[in-house]
């Protein structure tokens, strides 16, 4: 019996080890990368890192990303799954412009500024009218005078629209100061090898001349679902893909501005498909430079030396 129990323990231990060995793999067994694969990941990651632009004057690397700049940082995976790999490598680097004391002082002055006396008087008058309507509505409800209640409801809607307009006008200075403070504060550069996804560029895309690549630049303003309800902030992009068979497909899209007006715009998708294999190989290198506007994206892009990235695909 002792021998049987011991045998069962070894069997269970073996099953547990096999389960742990495949943990995290949807297909195939988990295994450590080979020497050749380690060299592929480590060597190509250094090329991507060397292509990153330096922060502009007054900017710095994002705190969460700057650890990737350490020479000792490596993107070599501990484990791979199955017998074939996509051999993906990705590097995202964020950039940020810290708020200075002068920036904060300007914002504080705007937030503490006294409201326009005329607007303040108009607001108080509208609020008094609103309170009077509430009292009339309560009295009409007590009498079950539905006709009067309906008329008062329409008056209330019109009055609320006027109130919102006056409040927006009174807050315009503060909102403008906040928008100015937040504008052009963040940017990002993403470089990837054998990325599975396509690259999309929204906002009047235009081709960019890059040797050996398909490239576009675009800039889209902020989009809104309704006045005051922003869907996406304004962004500018420069996108590049090195590799064979990249297709650029353009299409149109509708966007709404902060006033509720509809606008026709366009976008481009750079389509490509990397294949899995048993030998490490660079099929595609993609670059996506993003800023709060196209000018910021362009300024970062112009600093990049793309030749080493193009050379990766030719190996």
C-alpha positions as CSV (number, residue, x, y, z in Angstrom):
1,X,0.0,0.0,0.0
2,X,2.9,2.4,0.8
3,X,4.4,1.7,-2.6
4,X,1.0,2.3,-4.3
5,X,0.5,5.6,-2.4
6,X,4.1,6.7,-3.3
7,X,3.5,5.9,-7.0
8,X,0.3,7.9,-6.9
9,X,2.1,10.9,-5.4
10,X,4.7,10.8,-8.2
11,X,1.9,10.6,-10.9
12,X,0.0,13.6,-9.3
13,X,3.2,15.6,-9.1
14,X,3.9,14.9,-12.7
15,X,0.4,16.0,-13.8
16,X,0.8,19.2,-11.7
17,X,4.2,19.9,-13.3
18,X,2.7,19.4,-16.8
19,X,-0.2,21.7,-16.0
20,X,2.2,24.4,-14.7
21,X,4.4,23.9,-17.8
22,X,1.6,24.8,-20.1
23,X,0.1,27.6,-17.9
24,X,-0.5,30.8,-19.9
25,X,-0.5,29.0,-23.3
26,X,-3.7,28.9,-25.3
27,X,-2.0,26.5,-27.7
28,X,1.0,24.3,-27.4
29,X,3.4,23.8,-24.6
30,X,5.3,26.4,-22.7
31,X,9.0,26.4,-23.2
32,X,12.0,28.8,-22.7
33,X,13.3,30.6,-25.7
34,X,16.4,29.2,-27.4
35,X,19.7,30.9,-27.6
36,X,18.9,32.1,-31.1
37,X,15.5,33.4,-30.0
38,X,17.0,35.2,-27.0
39,X,19.5,37.0,-29.3
40,X,16.7,38.0,-31.6
41,X,14.6,39.6,-28.9
42,X,17.5,41.3,-27.1
43,X,19.3,42.5,-30.2
44,X,16.2,43.9,-32.0
45,X,14.9,45.6,-28.8
46,X,18.1,47.6,-28.7
47,X,17.5,48.8,-32.3
48,X,14.0,49.9,-31.4
49,X,15.2,51.7,-28.3
50,X,18.0,53.5,-30.2
51,X,15.4,54.8,-32.7
52,X,13.4,56.6,-30.0
53,X,13.5,60.5,-30.2
54,X,14.8,62.5,-27.3
55,X,12.3,64.6,-25.3
56,X,11.8,68.1,-26.7
57,X,13.0,71.1,-24.6
58,X,10.9,71.3,-21.5
59,X,9.7,67.7,-21.8
60,X,10.7,64.5,-20.1
61,X,10.2,60.8,-20.5
62,X,7.1,59.3,-18.8
63,X,8.0,58.0,-15.4
64,X,6.3,54.6,-16.0
65,X,8.2,54.1,-19.3
66,X,11.7,55.5,-18.8
67,X,12.9,52.3,-17.1
68,X,12.9,50.8,-20.6
69,X,15.8,53.2,-21.4
70,X,18.1,51.4,-18.9
71,X,20.8,49.4,-20.9
72,X,20.1,46.5,-18.7
73,X,16.4,46.4,-19.6
74,X,15.5,43.5,-21.9
75,X,12.4,42.4,-23.7
76,X,13.4,38.8,-23.8
77,X,10.4,36.6,-22.8
78,X,10.9,34.0,-20.1
79,X,8.6,31.6,-21.9
80,X,7.2,30.9,-25.4
81,X,4.2,28.9,-26.4
82,X,4.0,26.2,-29.1
83,X,6.3,25.4,-31.9
84,X,5.6,28.5,-34.0
85,X,5.9,32.1,-33.0
86,X,4.9,35.6,-34.3
87,X,8.2,36.9,-32.8
88,X,6.5,40.2,-31.8
89,X,8.6,42.9,-30.1
90,X,7.0,46.2,-28.9
91,X,8.3,49.3,-27.3
92,X,6.0,52.2,-26.1
93,X,7.6,55.4,-24.8
94,X,5.6,58.2,-23.3
95,X,6.7,61.8,-23.2
96,X,5.3,64.6,-20.9
97,X,5.7,68.3,-20.3
98,X,5.6,69.0,-16.6
99,X,3.4,71.9,-15.2
100,X,5.7,74.8,-14.3
101,X,5.0,77.3,-11.5
102,X,4.2,79.9,-14.1
103,X,1.6,77.6,-15.7
104,X,0.0,77.0,-12.3
105,X,0.0,80.6,-11.4
106,X,-1.7,81.5,-14.7
107,X,-4.4,78.9,-14.0
108,X,-4.9,80.0,-10.4
109,X,-5.4,83.6,-11.6
110,X,-8.1,82.5,-14.0
111,X,-9.9,80.4,-11.5
112,X,-9.9,83.1,-8.9
113,X,-11.0,85.9,-11.3
114,X,-14.2,87.6,-10.3
115,X,-17.2,87.0,-12.7
116,X,-18.4,89.7,-15.1
117,X,-20.8,91.8,-13.0
118,X,-23.3,92.0,-15.8
119,X,-23.3,88.3,-16.3
120,X,-23.6,87.7,-12.6
121,X,-26.7,90.0,-12.5
122,X,-28.2,88.2,-15.4
123,X,-27.6,84.8,-13.8
124,X,-29.2,85.9,-10.5
125,X,-32.3,87.2,-12.4
126,X,-32.7,83.9,-14.3
127,X,-32.3,81.9,-11.1
128,X,-35.0,84.0,-9.4
129,X,-37.3,83.4,-12.4
130,X,-36.6,79.7,-12.1
131,X,-37.5,79.6,-8.4
132,X,-40.8,81.4,-9.2
133,X,-41.6,78.8,-11.9
134,X,-41.0,76.0,-9.4
135,X,-43.5,77.6,-7.0
136,X,-46.1,78.0,-9.7
137,X,-45.6,74.4,-10.8
138,X,-46.1,73.2,-7.2
139,X,-49.3,75.2,-7.0
140,X,-50.6,73.9,-10.3
141,X,-49.8,70.3,-9.3
142,X,-51.8,70.7,-6.1
143,X,-54.8,71.9,-8.2
144,X,-54.1,69.1,-10.8
145,X,-54.1,71.9,-13.4
146,X,-52.2,69.8,-16.1
147,X,-52.6,72.4,-18.8
148,X,-50.8,75.0,-16.7
149,X,-48.2,72.5,-15.6
150,X,-47.4,71.7,-19.2
151,X,-47.1,75.4,-20.1
152,X,-44.8,76.0,-17.1
153,X,-42.7,73.0,-18.1
154,X,-42.0,74.5,-21.5
155,X,-41.1,77.8,-19.8
156,X,-38.8,76.0,-17.5
157,X,-37.0,74.3,-20.4
158,X,-36.4,77.6,-22.2
159,X,-35.2,79.2,-18.9
160,X,-32.8,76.3,-18.2
161,X,-31.3,76.7,-21.7
162,X,-30.7,80.4,-21.0
163,X,-29.2,79.5,-17.6
164,X,-26.8,77.0,-19.2
165,X,-25.7,79.5,-21.8
166,X,-25.0,82.3,-19.2
167,X,-23.1,79.8,-17.0
168,X,-21.0,78.6,-19.9
169,X,-20.2,82.2,-20.8
170,X,-19.2,83.0,-17.2
171,X,-17.0,79.9,-17.0
172,X,-15.4,80.5,-20.4
173,X,-12.3,82.1,-19.1
174,X,-11.6,79.3,-16.5
175,X,-12.3,76.6,-19.1
176,X,-10.0,78.3,-21.6
177,X,-7.2,78.5,-19.0
178,X,-7.7,74.8,-18.1
179,X,-7.6,73.8,-21.8
180,X,-4.5,75.8,-22.4
181,X,-2.8,74.2,-19.4
182,X,-3.6,70.7,-20.5
183,X,-2.8,71.2,-24.2
184,X,0.3,69.7,-25.6
185,X,1.3,67.9,-22.4
186,X,1.6,64.3,-23.6
187,X,3.0,62.4,-26.5
188,X,3.8,58.8,-27.3
189,X,6.0,56.9,-29.7
190,X,5.3,53.2,-30.3
191,X,7.6,51.0,-32.3
192,X,6.8,47.3,-33.0
193,X,8.1,44.3,-34.8
194,X,5.6,41.9,-36.3
195,X,2.6,43.6,-34.7
196,X,-0.6,41.7,-35.4
197,X,-2.7,44.8,-35.7
198,X,-3.1,47.3,-38.5
199,X,-2.3,51.0,-38.1
200,X,-5.1,53.6,-38.4
201,X,-4.7,57.3,-38.9
202,X,-7.7,59.6,-38.5
203,X,-8.1,63.1,-39.8
204,X,-7.3,64.1,-43.4
205,X,-4.4,61.7,-43.9
206,X,-1.6,62.6,-46.3
207,X,1.2,60.4,-47.5
208,X,4.7,60.9,-46.1
209,X,7.8,60.0,-48.1
210,X,9.8,57.4,-46.2
211,X,12.2,55.2,-48.1
212,X,11.1,51.5,-48.1
213,X,7.9,52.2,-46.2
214,X,4.3,53.2,-46.4
215,X,3.7,56.3,-44.3
216,X,1.0,58.8,-43.5
217,X,0.4,61.8,-41.3
218,X,-3.0,62.9,-40.0
219,X,-4.6,65.2,-37.4
220,X,-8.1,65.0,-36.0
221,X,-9.8,67.6,-33.8
222,X,-11.6,66.6,-30.6
223,X,-14.9,64.7,-31.3
224,X,-18.1,65.0,-29.4
225,X,-21.3,62.9,-28.9
226,X,-23.2,66.1,-28.1
227,X,-22.3,69.7,-27.1
228,X,-20.0,69.5,-24.1
229,X,-19.7,65.7,-24.1
230,X,-16.3,64.8,-25.6
231,X,-15.7,61.4,-27.1
232,X,-12.0,61.7,-28.1
233,X,-9.5,64.4,-27.6
234,X,-7.6,66.0,-30.5
235,X,-4.7,64.0,-31.7
236,X,-2.0,64.1,-34.4
237,X,-0.2,61.0,-35.7
238,X,2.6,60.0,-38.0
239,X,2.4,56.3,-38.9
240,X,5.0,54.2,-40.8
241,X,5.2,50.5,-41.8
242,X,8.2,48.8,-43.2
243,X,7.7,45.4,-44.9
244,X,6.3,43.7,-48.0
245,X,2.8,44.1,-49.2
246,X,1.5,46.9,-46.9
247,X,-1.8,48.2,-48.3
248,X,-3.1,51.7,-47.5
249,X,-6.9,51.8,-47.5
250,X,-8.7,55.2,-47.1
251,X,-12.3,55.8,-46.1
252,X,-14.6,58.5,-44.8
253,X,-16.0,59.0,-41.3
254,X,-18.4,61.5,-39.7
255,X,-17.4,63.5,-36.6
256,X,-19.3,66.0,-34.5
257,X,-17.7,69.2,-33.0
258,X,-18.4,70.8,-29.7
259,X,-21.3,72.8,-31.1
260,X,-23.1,69.6,-32.4
261,X,-22.2,70.2,-36.1
262,X,-21.5,67.2,-38.2
263,X,-18.3,67.1,-40.4
264,X,-17.1,64.8,-43.1
265,X,-13.5,63.6,-42.6
266,X,-11.3,60.7,-43.7
267,X,-8.9,58.2,-42.4
268,X,-6.4,55.6,-43.6
269,X,-5.7,52.0,-42.5
270,X,-2.2,50.5,-43.2
271,X,-3.0,46.8,-43.5
272,X,-0.5,44.0,-43.2
273,X,-0.3,40.5,-41.8
274,X,2.7,38.9,-40.2
275,X,3.0,35.1,-40.2
276,X,4.0,32.8,-37.5
277,X,7.1,30.7,-38.0
278,X,9.7,28.5,-36.4
279,X,12.7,30.8,-37.1
280,X,13.0,34.3,-35.7
281,X,12.5,36.8,-38.5
282,X,11.5,40.5,-38.8
283,X,8.6,40.8,-41.3
284,X,7.3,44.2,-40.4
285,X,8.3,47.2,-38.4
286,X,5.6,49.7,-37.5
287,X,6.0,53.2,-36.0
288,X,3.2,55.3,-34.5
289,X,4.1,58.8,-33.3
290,X,1.3,60.5,-31.4
291,X,0.8,64.1,-30.1
292,X,-2.0,66.4,-29.0
293,X,-1.7,67.8,-32.5
294,X,0.1,66.9,-35.7
295,X,2.8,69.5,-35.2
296,X,4.0,67.7,-32.0
297,X,3.9,64.3,-33.7
298,X,5.9,65.7,-36.6
299,X,8.5,67.3,-34.3
300,X,9.2,63.9,-32.6
301,X,9.1,62.0,-35.9
302,X,11.7,64.2,-37.5
303,X,14.2,63.3,-34.7
304,X,14.0,59.6,-35.5
305,X,16.6,57.7,-37.5
306,X,14.5,55.2,-39.4
307,X,17.3,53.6,-41.4
308,X,18.2,51.0,-38.7
309,X,14.5,50.1,-38.5
310,X,14.2,49.6,-42.3
311,X,17.4,47.5,-42.2
312,X,15.7,45.0,-39.8
313,X,13.2,44.0,-42.5
314,X,16.0,43.5,-45.1
315,X,17.9,41.0,-42.9
